[in-house]
């Protein structure tokens, strides 16, 4: 006689988390600003359109690492109920809150990554600023928050071991970037792409080539948390982490002006989408490293 077997439990969804623990433009009844913890899963880790979003208000008198630890434990429990595994990485967006988040996350065994690669979180913050906070009693009109790092450090050259043999400008249609998760890539970092953007939009980017060290360079860049490409004067710069700025090369004046104009147009037309690719040669079928970047405004 054939016996029925129990159905195996569904595998938990593995996703990194992005976190913001900060005051909001709302005055509570006691005259103090509201503090809020926002947590969301990184867009590239969503499965079948599922994502994790979680928030909790924090009394201004309770802003500390112990409150945050308890809140993270609650978020973990709620995430598990929704089918999400504990995150492997927890990305912290604000440098000013790094120490407090570090203390709380260490007690829970999180791998904390200070990073501006919190694109899903930034979009959620923008949504809440536009449609949630203005409806709250005590709302104060004005900017959401100052930029995470208002003073830019001087860009430094990449270490010798991380430099490619050559680099070149490149462009891809946005529709192609929507399929990036299916590409053969050793190190990848993707980002949300707005559904209402045309697949025909051309996205500017950079390709780095190294015949002998491309995989090692891609791994090194992955650890940097690359954020965006920018042109400062005649310098081509890669911004990464919370405040790192790496000098990729010197441009002639005409090339610098054209690149700066292309990046500015990208902000207007495609929300600042860019890309960075690492390959052994222009003919390599896949990528050793590929990142979708966002040239978001600083404030």
N, C-alpha and C positions, 0 to 999 in steps of 0.2 A: 504494500500500500504506500503510495507517494504522500509524504507529509509536507505540508506547507512550511516554508521557511520565512523567517522574519526579514522584512525589507531592511537593507543596509541603510544606516543614516546618511543623509546627504552630506557631502564634504563641505566644510566651512569655507567661506570665501576669504582668501588672503588679500589684504589691502593695507598699504601704508596709511597713516593718519597725518592730517595737517591740523595744526592747533593755533588758536589765537585766544589769549587770556588778557583782556584789556578793558578799559573803561569805554563806555558808549555815550553818545551825546544826549543823555536823558538824566534829568535831575529827579531823584527819589523824594519822597515826602520829607525825609530828614535833611534835605538840602545837599546831599552828597551824590556824586555821579554814580550811575549804575555800572557795575562791573559784570562781565559776561564771559563765559567760556564757550567757545565754538570749536567743534571737532567735526571733521568730515574726512571721508576716504578720498585718496588721490584718484583722479579721474581715470588714469591709465589702468587702475586695478579693478575697475567695475566689471561685473559679470552680468551679461544679459540685461544691461541697463540698470542694474541694482547698485545703489550707493548708500553709504552710511552718513547721516547727518545727525548731530546731537548738540544741544546747547543747554546751559544752565546759568541762571543769574546768581551772582555772588554779592552778598552785602559788602559794602566798601570797608566795613570794620573787620571782615574776615579774609581779606586778600593776603594769602600766605601759601607756602608750599604744602602745608598740611591739609588745608581746605582743597587745594588742587589735587593732591593725592587721593583724597576721598572721592572727589568728583570723577577722577579718571577711573577709579575702581567701579563706580556706578556706570560710567560709559562702557567699560569692558563688559559688564553684565548685560546691559541693554543691547550691545552689539552682538553678543553671543546669542541672545534671544532672536535676533534678526538674521542669524546665520553667518556671522562674521567671526573669523578667528582673531586673536590678539594681533595687533600690528607688529611687523618686524622693525619698522622705523616710525619714529614720531618726529615730524618736521615742525620746528618752531619758527614762526615768521618774524617775530619782533626781537631785535637784539636787546632792548631794554628789559625784557622779561626772561631772558635766557637763563639767568642764574636760578630764578624761582622755579622755572619749568624743569631745569636740570635736577634740582633737589627732589622734586616730586617724582620725576620719571625714573631716577636711579633707584628709588625704593621699590619700584614695580618692575625693574629689569628692562625698561625700554631702551632702545638704541636711539638716543636723541640726536637729531641732525639739524643744526642751525641752518636755515635755508630760506631763500626767497622763492624757491620752486614750489610755491603753495598756490598754484594757479586756480585750483578748484575752490580753495578757501577765499581767495581774493574776490572771485566772482560771486560767491555767496555773501561776503561782506557788502559788496556793491548792491546786491539784490536787497539785503536788509536795510541798507542806508536809503535806498530809493522807496521801498514799499512797506517796511515794518516799523522802523524807528519813528518816522514822522507821524504815525498813528498813535504813538504812546503818549500818555500824559506826562508832561515835564520835558518833552522833546526840545532840544536847542538846535536851531538851524545852524549849519556850518559844516566844515570839512570833517570827515570821519575821524581822522587821526593824522599826525605828522608822519612823514616818511620814516621807515625803519632806520635809515642811516642818512641824515641830512648832509653830513660832511663827507665828501668822497675822498678816499685815500688815493695816493699816487699809484698809477698802474705800474706793475713790475713785470719784467720779461718772464716768459715761461722758462722753467728749468731746462737745461740742455736735453735731458732725457725725454722731455715731453714735447719737444719741437719736431714738427714734421719736416720732410724734405722740401715740400712746397705746399702752397694753398691756392685756391681759386674761388672766385665768386660763382654762385650757382643760383638757379631758380627752379621751383617746382610748382605745379598747379596745386591749389589747396585740396582738391579732390584726391590727389595722390597721397597727401599727408594723412587723409582720413584712413588710409589702408596701411599705415606704417606699422601697426601692431602685427601685421601678417608678414612683414619683411624678415629676412634672415639677418639678424643683428646680434652681436655678442653683448654689447652694452647699449641699453636704450633708456631714454627718458622722454616720455610723451606728455602731452598736455591737452586740455579740453579745446575743441574746435567748435565754434558756434555753429549750430545747425542752420541758421539763416544766412550764412555766408556762401557765396557762389563757389562751386567747385572749380570754376574757371579762373578764379583769382590767382595771380602768380605771386609766390612767396619767395622772398630773398633769403639767401643763406650762404654758408661757407663750407667748402670741402677741404679737409686737411689730408695730405698724402704722406705716407712713409712706407717705403718698400720693406724695411726690416723690423720696424717697431710699431706698426699701426695698432696692433692689439694692445700692447703695453700702454701706448698713448691714450687709447680709448678708455682703458681701465683707470688711468690716472685722472683723466677728465671727468669720469663718472664720480669719482670721489670729491670733486670740486663743487658739485651741484651747479652746473652752468645755468645761468639765468637769461642773459641776453647779450647781443652784440651791439656795440655802439661806436660811433665815430666821435672822437674828441680832438678838435683841431685837425691834425693830420695823422692821428694815431687810431688804429683799429684795435678795439679793446673788447675782451670777453669779461663780462661781469659774472660772478659766481658766489655761492654761499650767501652770507649775510652782507658782506662788505668787500669781498675780494675783487680786485680788478687786475686782469692779466693783459699785458701788451702782446698782441699778436703780430703787429707789423706797422711799418710807416707807409703812408700813402702819399702819392703826389697830390698837389692841391686840387686838380680837376677830379681825380678819382675819389678823393675825400668828400668833395662837394656832392658828387653823384651818389655816393653811398649814403651820406647823411640824408639826402633828399629821398632816397628809396626807403630808408628806415622810417622817416617821418610819414611818407605816403602809406606805408604798411600800418602804422598806428591808426590812421584814419580809415583805411579801406578794410583791413582784416584784423583789427584789434591787436596789432603789433606782433603777429605771428612771424617767427623766423625759424631757421633750422641750422644745425651744426652736424656735419658728417665727418667721419674718420674712415679712411680706406687705405689699402696698400697701394692702389693704383686707380686711375680713372676707369679702368676696365673691370675692376672687381665687381662680381655680380651682386654681392651683398654688402653689408657694412660691418666694420669692427665696432663702430660706435655711431649712434644717431640720436639726436636730441631735438625735440620741438621746443623752441624758446618763445618767450613773450616779452616784447619791448613795452612793458607797461609804464605809464607815467609814474613818477616817484611820489606824487601826492594826489 
